[in-house]
Amino acid sequence: MNGAGHVGRRFPTPPPLGTGMEPGSGPGSGPWAATACVVTGASRGFGRSLARLLAPQLGPGSVLLLLARSAEALTELAAELRAGSATGSATGSAGLRVQCVAADLGCEEGLRTAGAALRELLQDASFGRLLLVNNAGSLGDVSKSFLDLTDLEEINTYFSFNISSALCLTSTALRAFGARPGCSRTVVNISSLCAREPFRSWALYCAGKAARDMLFQVLALEEPGVRVLNYAPGPLDTDMQLLARTKTGDPGMRQHFQRLQENGQLIESSVSAQKLLQLLQEDSFPSGAHLDFYDI
């Protein structure tokens, strides 16, 4: 449910945070041959839609690694993508390999499982591209106000899943892939307007999104050879949006989300995922930038 609500304000695109790679040096408009593509939170919502759009873009020698908690949902998605690959349909690319890793990134065991899978996949020197999409995330208990957040275990568990796991997985992937001459590396963080604006009852979610944005801005500064993008997908029509409009403690915010749904202003995940795909294909964003669905 990343980018759960959009209240109309705009933020200018920040200036480049580092020299980065030249535009066009990352995944381009043609098939992305020999690409290692990793999508977290791929079992449903935005992650699932994005995986379905990415699969046809991945050319010969590519692997799509799907990571989420639900093994059943991942298996179903992988079967769909493999079938599309075999038939050459719009949801597959000929010869595409699809791998699934069922792991709970909110616990150490799950994070170790995911990290091991990444290291095993990315040690393959035949890959010329790495595309990592950090989509996994949770809303948290939005029925609570700031003053209700007194349980340290609850707070630490939230931040472990929503911040720490994205940091660890990204570092693991980049170290495993390495700075290979002539190869490109792109890291996407699925962000939100909440990374820029405070929402009542959403202290954990806003703080988590803001922290992730800053983490990836630092990555862009430290690693100019890595293309980094913080993408806010807008208010998506997902299960998490349903939670937002039924469980948000602040009445005004809850009504705001209800109006978005009633007025048909929620965005289909596939529509927003298509805009992200467009950004990746054009590859002209300043590395480290925060770009919103509505600004594209």
Secondary structure, DSSP 8 states (H G I E B T S, - for coil): --S----S--------SS--S-TTSSS-SS-BTTEEEEEESTTSHHHHHHHHHHGGGB-TT-EEEEEES-HHHHHHHHHHHHHHHHHT-TT--TT-EEEEEE--TTSHHHHHHHHHHHHHHHT-TT--EEEEEE-------TTS-GGG---HHHHHHHHIIIIIHHHHHHHHHHHHH---TT-EEEEEEE--GGGTS--TT-HHHHHHHHHHHHHHHHHHHH-TTEEEEEEE--SB-SHHHHHHHHH-SSHHHHHHHHHHHHTT--B-HHHHHHHHHHHHHH--S-TTEEEEGGG-
